[in-house]
Structure formats: structure tokens, C-alpha cells
Amino acid sequence: MRIQVAHTADLGSGELDAIRALLWEVFDDMGEDDWEHSLGGMHALAWDGDQLAGHASVVMRRMIHGGRALRAGYVEAVAVREDRRRQGVGAAVMGPVEQVIAGAYDLGALGATDEAVEFYLSRGWRMWPGRLYALTPQGIVPTLEEEGGVFVFQAMAEVDLGGDLTADWRDGDVW
Ligand SMILES: CC(C)(COP(=O)(O)OP(=O)(O)OC[C@H]1O[C@@H](n2cnc3c(N)ncnc32)[C@H](O)[C@@H]1OP(=O)(O)O)[C@@H](O)C(=O)NCCC(=O)NCCS
């Protein structure tokens, strides 16, 4: 298995098409907004020859916490082909993404599927136990339905895990 780490700008159309195909195969509810959320940062791709077995990306967002706008590495589009699961492919794509977070961001964050919770916990991600909000064009609104499903990584000492976390705005799912 070969791991490729590259910015969106450095991926060719064949690589982007392979990521899109994997995401639409893995997620029943995959949409164009979700695709757009995964672009503009660093990608990790796991290749079996010319077949894409796994993918993860990390993009920059702002998370307001404790009166500060933290620079967050937000993880998106974590997917492993069904026949390649539980063979370390997910770990192989998350490793480089977590290295990017540790080296470049105040904290990592992501919205987890139920299926992936144990995977993230096993890698040291922690569930955000506090309140979650979104900074919408209409102002700050609570996102109650997301509470319990957002995980953070390598949080700085000043981050109060019990406090509020407010995500910047985007089309589609905000978390
Ligand atoms: C979540 C996902 C990316 C994990 O990828 P993977 O390649 O199977 O994960 P790995 O083989 O690297 O697993 C590493 C460790 O994570 C944990 N883990 C992974 N999947 C798990 C599961 N379904 N249940 C419990 N623990 C799990 C285990 O500790 C595992 O180590 P082990 O196999 O030695 O016990 C993969 O199941 C997937 O693509 N799921 C569908 C899409 C999805 O939900 N993506 C997450 C979006 S937030």
C-alpha cells in the first residue's frame, strides 16, 4: 500500500475522480456540499496499485472557543473501501492528517459517524462534551443535534473541553 499526501492543488483530475468515486461508494448520503467540504487542504490517499483503498483530508476552519478564534484542522471524507476495512488503511490515512494537525493547528476537530467512533477513540480523539454552535449568517445558533458527535484532537491546554465550541459557517452540514 502506498500513502500519498498532497494538497488539493497538487492532485490531478484522475486522483480527484478516484476520491470522489470512493466517497460516493462509501457514504449513502454523499453530496456535493460534502465533497466541497473535503477540498482546499491536505489529503492522504492509500493506494493499492491503481485502486484507491482509503482517503482522509484536513482543511482549515475557525472554531470559536473561550473568546478566541482557534485555527482548527477539520477532518473530512475519512473513508476506507468496504473490503479493505480493519486492515490498518484508516490508520494509515489518519496518521499523516494528525501530523498536519499537530504541526499546523491549535486543535483538530471532526464530526464522526456512529460507525467511526471507536476508530477515533482508539487514536486519541476525544468527544467534545460541551455545547456546540454555528456562526451562521443570521447569528450564532445552537446545533443540539450534533452534540456528542464532534471529536477533537491535540487540544491545547487552554481548551476547556466542557465549554462551548462554535464552528464557522459553510453550506451543507456545518459540522
Ligand atoms: C471508520 C473507518 C474509516 C475505519 O477504517 P479502517 O481501515 O477499518 O480502520 P483500521 O483498520 O485502521 O482500524 C484501526 C483501529 O480502529 C478501531 N476500529 C476501526 N474500525 C472499528 C469498528 N468498526 N469497530 C470498532 N473499532 C474499530 C480498532 O481499534 C482498529 O484496530 P484493530 O482492527 O486492530 O482492532 C472505516 O470503517 C470506514 O470507512 N467506515 C465507513 C465510512 C465512515 O464512517 N467514515 C468515517 C467518517 S467520520
PDBQT file of the ligand as one rigid body, heavy atoms in Angstrom, charges set to zero:
ROOT
HETATM    1  C1  LIG A 201     -14.092   4.238  10.114  1.00  0.00    +0.000 C 
HETATM    2  C2  LIG A 201     -13.159   3.654   9.036  1.00  0.00    +0.000 C 
HETATM    3  C3  LIG A 201     -12.521   4.792   8.256  1.00  0.00    +0.000 C 
HETATM    4  C4  LIG A 201     -12.051   2.852   9.751  1.00  0.00    +0.000 C 
HETATM    5  O1  LIG A 201     -11.131   2.419   8.772  1.00  0.00    +0.000 OA
HETATM    6  P1  LIG A 201     -10.348   1.010   8.913  1.00  0.00    +0.000 P 
HETATM    7  O2  LIG A 201      -9.353   0.954   7.815  1.00  0.00    +0.000 OA
HETATM    8  O3  LIG A 201     -11.314  -0.101   9.016  1.00  0.00    +0.000 OA
HETATM    9  O4  LIG A 201      -9.633   1.218  10.333  1.00  0.00    +0.000 OA
HETATM   10  P2  LIG A 201      -8.291   0.496  10.849  1.00  0.00    +0.000 P 
HETATM   11  O5  LIG A 201      -8.205  -0.871  10.280  1.00  0.00    +0.000 OA
HETATM   12  O6  LIG A 201      -7.142   1.405  10.614  1.00  0.00    +0.000 OA
HETATM   13  O7  LIG A 201      -8.639   0.426  12.404  1.00  0.00    +0.000 OA
HETATM   14  C5  LIG A 201      -7.752   0.856  13.408  1.00  0.00    +0.000 C 
HETATM   15  C6  LIG A 201      -8.376   0.599  14.761  1.00  0.00    +0.000 C 
HETATM   16  O8  LIG A 201      -9.564   1.407  14.921  1.00  0.00    +0.000 OA
HETATM   17  C7  LIG A 201     -10.550   0.670  15.653  1.00  0.00    +0.000 C 
HETATM   18  N1  LIG A 201     -11.683   0.380  14.761  1.00  0.00    +0.000 N 
HETATM   19  C8  LIG A 201     -11.758   0.591  13.426  1.00  0.00    +0.000 A 
HETATM   20  N2  LIG A 201     -12.984   0.253  12.959  1.00  0.00    +0.000 NA
HETATM   21  C9  LIG A 201     -13.691  -0.172  14.024  1.00  0.00    +0.000 A 
HETATM   22  C10 LIG A 201     -15.014  -0.675  14.182  1.00  0.00    +0.000 A 
HETATM   23  N3  LIG A 201     -15.865  -0.768  13.138  1.00  0.00    +0.000 N 
HETATM   24  N4  LIG A 201     -15.420  -1.039  15.430  1.00  0.00    +0.000 NA
HETATM   25  C11 LIG A 201     -14.583  -0.951  16.488  1.00  0.00    +0.000 A 
HETATM   26  N5  LIG A 201     -13.312  -0.484  16.395  1.00  0.00    +0.000 NA
HETATM   27  C12 LIG A 201     -12.873  -0.100  15.182  1.00  0.00    +0.000 A 
HETATM   28  C13 LIG A 201      -9.871  -0.623  16.080  1.00  0.00    +0.000 C 
HETATM   29  O9  LIG A 201      -9.227  -0.353  17.305  1.00  0.00    +0.000 OA
HETATM   30  C14 LIG A 201      -8.854  -0.814  14.976  1.00  0.00    +0.000 C 
HETATM   31  O10 LIG A 201      -7.780  -1.635  15.347  1.00  0.00    +0.000 OA
HETATM   32  P3  LIG A 201      -7.917  -3.253  15.231  1.00  0.00    +0.000 P 
HETATM   33  O11 LIG A 201      -8.507  -3.557  13.880  1.00  0.00    +0.000 OA
HETATM   34  O12 LIG A 201      -6.512  -3.718  15.411  1.00  0.00    +0.000 OA
HETATM   35  O13 LIG A 201      -8.842  -3.657  16.360  1.00  0.00    +0.000 OA
HETATM   36  C15 LIG A 201     -13.927   2.677   8.091  1.00  0.00    +0.000 C 
HETATM   37  O14 LIG A 201     -14.652   1.748   8.890  1.00  0.00    +0.000 OA
HETATM   38  C16 LIG A 201     -14.916   3.342   7.149  1.00  0.00    +0.000 C 
HETATM   39  O15 LIG A 201     -14.549   3.813   6.068  1.00  0.00    +0.000 OA
HETATM   40  N6  LIG A 201     -16.210   3.413   7.539  1.00  0.00    +0.000 N 
HETATM   41  C17 LIG A 201     -17.270   3.960   6.685  1.00  0.00    +0.000 C 
HETATM   42  C18 LIG A 201     -17.130   5.442   6.480  1.00  0.00    +0.000 C 
HETATM   43  C19 LIG A 201     -17.100   6.227   7.775  1.00  0.00    +0.000 C 
HETATM   44  O16 LIG A 201     -17.921   6.061   8.661  1.00  0.00    +0.000 OA
HETATM   45  N7  LIG A 201     -16.097   7.124   7.850  1.00  0.00    +0.000 N 
HETATM   46  C20 LIG A 201     -15.904   7.996   8.986  1.00  0.00    +0.000 C 
HETATM   47  C21 LIG A 201     -16.465   9.328   8.702  1.00  0.00    +0.000 C 
HETATM   48  S1  LIG A 201     -16.399  10.395  10.142  1.00  0.00    +0.000 SA
ENDROOT
TORSDOF 0
